[in-house]
Amino acid sequence: MFIQIIEIFGTFAFAISGVLVALEKRMDPFGVLIIAFVTSVGGGTLRDVLIGLTPVTWMLNMTYVYVILGATIFSIIFRKRLNYLRISLFLFDTIGIGLYTVVGIQKGLIMGLHPIICIALGTITACFGGVIRDILCNEIPVIFRKEVYATACILGGFTYFILRALPIENYLMFIISGSVVIAVRLIAVKFKISLPSLYKNEDRKLDC
């Protein structure tokens, strides 16, 4: 029940972030709802399709649909105030990717997949809702920029499998692995740590 509550909370937060992006793009109400929806459940939907789990999770549990609708209405009504809460939304988004990374990994384990594939599923679950959102909004997805985003999910995934080799309760593995994702993301943003660019040398040559 605790995990489900946190997952619903993450869905709500992702939906709000999607609404804010859609409003910045001046979309109509239907467009805003679509962006909120794909941001919230896009990654989980892609994961379920890849592993052949159909109908996908949100189709079997209408709670997710109601949460997204509620978050969309809430965001539209209070959009001016929400613009001042971007730091909080960033934190919620970060907590969400930490949670969904482990959820995706566990889905892979249930299917008996290799650990590397499980980590990939965790990263897809956490990140690809944002990828779909950014593509629809004509933006370069965050995970394709220099920002530490998917990398944090991958590190959390490796942490999960390291902990599986130790005599630790499942819920502790869940919490610790998710916390690693959150910590890495927060530290990277706080200290402006990013992945190196592959084009620095070429850019310098062009400048010369």
C-alpha positions, -999 to 999 in steps of 0.1 A, spaced: 0 0 0 29 24 8 45 18 -25 12 23 -44 6 56 -26 41 69 -35 36 57 -71 3 76 -73 20 107 -58 47 104 -84 20 102 -111 4 133 -98 37 152 -98 47 140 -133 12 151 -146 17 186 -131 51 189 -147 36 179 -181 8 204 -178 32 232 -171 53 224 -202 21 222 -223 9 255 -210 42 271 -218 37 259 -254 2 275 -253 -16 242 -261 -54 238 -259 -70 219 -230 -70 186 -250 -33 190 -258 -25 198 -221 -43 166 -210 -24 145 -235 9 159 -225 1 153 -188 -10 118 -196 21 107 -216 44 123 -190 28 103 -162 24 69 -178 43 69 -210 74 52 -196 54 25 -179 33 19 -210 64 14 -231 79 -9 -205 47 -31 -204 45 -33 -242 82 -44 -244 77 -72 -219 43 -82 -234 23 -72 -203 -11 -62 -217 -34 -46 -211 -9 -21 -196 -9 -12 -160 -29 21 -162 -57 3 -182 -62 -21 -153 -63 5 -126 -84 35 -132 -69 53 -102 -40 65 -125 -65 80 -150 -84 98 -122 -51 111 -107 -40 125 -140 -73 141 -147 -73 157 -112 -37 169 -116 -45 184 -150 -75 203 -136 -56 214 -105 -27 226 -126 -48 246 -150 -67 263 -122 -36 271 -101 -11 275 -130 0 310 -119 9 298 -84 25 266 -97 50 286 -117 66 295 -84 68 258 -74 92 246 -101 119 237 -75 93 216 -57 82 200 -90 118 192 -98 120 174 -65 88 155 -71 101 145 -105 133 133 -91 115 113 -64 93 98 -92 123 86 -113 138 71 -82 106 51 -75 98 41 -111 134 29 -117 130 3 -91 94 -5 -101 106 -12 -137 135 -34 -124 110 -54 -104 88 -59 -134 118 -73 -153 127 -96 -125 92 -110 -124 95 -118 -161 129 -135 -154 150 -111 -175 187 -105 -172 198 -78 -147 211 -55 -175 177 -57 -192 160 -51 -159 180 -19 -154 171 -8 -189 134 -14 -182 138 6 -150 154 35 -169 127 33 -195 100 34 -169 115 64 -152 125 85 -182 106 78 -213 74 96 -203 95 127 -203 111 118 -236 77 114 -253 65 147 -236 96 166 -249 93 152 -284 56 162 -286 65 197 -273 93 200 -299 121 200 -273 153 179 -271 146 153 -244 165 158 -211 181 124 -212 197 132 -246 213 163 -232 244 166 -209 223 165 -178 226 136 -154 192 120 -156 191 85 -171 226 80 -156 211 84 -121 186 57 -129 213 33 -142 234 38 -110 203 32 -89 197 0 -109 232 -13 -103 228 -5 -66 197 -26 -65 214 -57 -78 244 -52 -56 221 -51 -26 203 -83 -38 236 -101 -31 234 -90 6 211 -102 34 188 -72 32 150 -70 32 133 -62 -1 118 -29 11 152 -17 22 166 -25 -13 138 -6 -28 143 25 -5 181 25 -8 182 21 -46 156 47 -51 175 70 -28 206 66 -48 188 78 -80 174 108 -61 208 117 -45 227 114 -77 202 136 -96 201 162 -68 239 164 -64 243 167 -102 219 196 -104 232 213 -72 269 212 -83 261 215 -121 277 182 -129 270 170 -164 282 144 -189 311 156 -211 302 167 -246 316 147 -276 319 178 -297 341 202 -277 372 196 -298 353 200 -331 337 232 -319 371 247 -310 384 238 -344 355 255 -360 360 286 -339 396 288 -350 
